[in-house]
């Protein structure tokens, strides 16, 4: 068992078989491969829970070039293919580009207050 994954085991009712699913423990954005590339590359990322993901490419000045991924992904390891095209279909110039993954996981939370005072209704 890897230190960077968690395991979920399930059995089917009436059967002795066990299905094992591995999920990453944390969000991770991996280096694209190959890098540098001349025509195509793949960007891998890990999700510990199902969530909405956006994967964007920027030039070195921070201008948006293209969105490679957008949508809901299940927990697990994922890869998105990319090429040298911008959103408008034009080919980008050779150079250094940046990519960023944004992932949203909703974990609601609220504050609750407890006082030292005893409420008469609780007695």
WOPE-V527074 format. One record per residue. N is the residue number from 1. RES is the residue in one small letter. PSI is psi in degrees with one decimal (none if undefined). Layout:
n: {N	N}
res: {RES	RES}
psi: {PSI	PSI}
This chain:
n: {1	2	3	4	5	6	7	8	9	10	11	12	13	14	15	16	17	18	19	20	21	22	23	24	25	26	27	28	29	30	31	32	33	34	35	36	37	38	39	40	41	42	43	44	45	46	47	48	49	50	51	52	53	54	55	56	57	58	59	60	61	62	63	64	65	66	67	68	69	70	71	72	73	74	75	76	77	78	79	80	81	82	83	84	85	86	87	88	89	90	91	92	93	94	95	96	97	98	99	100	101	102	103	104	105	106	107	108	109	110	111	112	113	114	115	116	117	118	119	120	121	122	123}
res: {x	x	x	x	x	x	x	x	x	x	x	x	x	x	x	x	x	x	x	x	x	x	x	x	x	x	x	x	x	x	x	x	x	x	x	x	x	x	x	x	x	x	x	x	x	x	x	x	x	x	x	x	x	x	x	x	x	x	x	x	x	x	x	x	x	x	x	x	x	x	x	x	x	x	x	x	x	x	x	x	x	x	x	x	x	x	x	x	x	x	x	x	x	x	x	x	x	x	x	x	x	x	x	x	x	x	x	x	x	x	x	x	x	x	x	x	x	x	x	x	x	x	x}
psi: {126.7	150.1	-19.0	13.5	156.9	154.5	142.4	123.2	137.7	143.5	148.9	137.2	132.1	-1.1	154.3	-0.9	150.6	129.2	130.7	125.9	135.2	134.0	140.8	152.3	-21.1	164.9	140.2	138.6	117.9	161.7	138.0	151.4	135.1	159.2	115.3	165.7	157.2	-26.4	-50.4	152.9	166.4	137.1	123.7	143.7	154.6	140.2	124.9	-13.6	157.5	135.0	164.2	135.5	142.0	133.0	111.4	147.0	137.1	152.6	177.4	-20.1	-0.8	6.8	135.6	130.9	-45.3	148.3	116.9	-30.4	144.1	122.0	-176.5	131.0	143.9	166.5	143.9	-167.8	137.4	157.2	139.4	129.9	145.1	158.1	-166.7	23.9	141.7	176.1	-38.0	1.7	-10.0	155.2	134.5	155.4	152.4	143.8	-167.5	130.8	154.4	151.3	150.5	135.2	130.7	129.3	137.7	121.6	122.9	116.4	89.9	148.1	149.9	155.9	147.8	145.8	140.1	126.1	165.5	-13.1	137.9	127.4	129.9	-27.8	-21.4	-17.9	none}
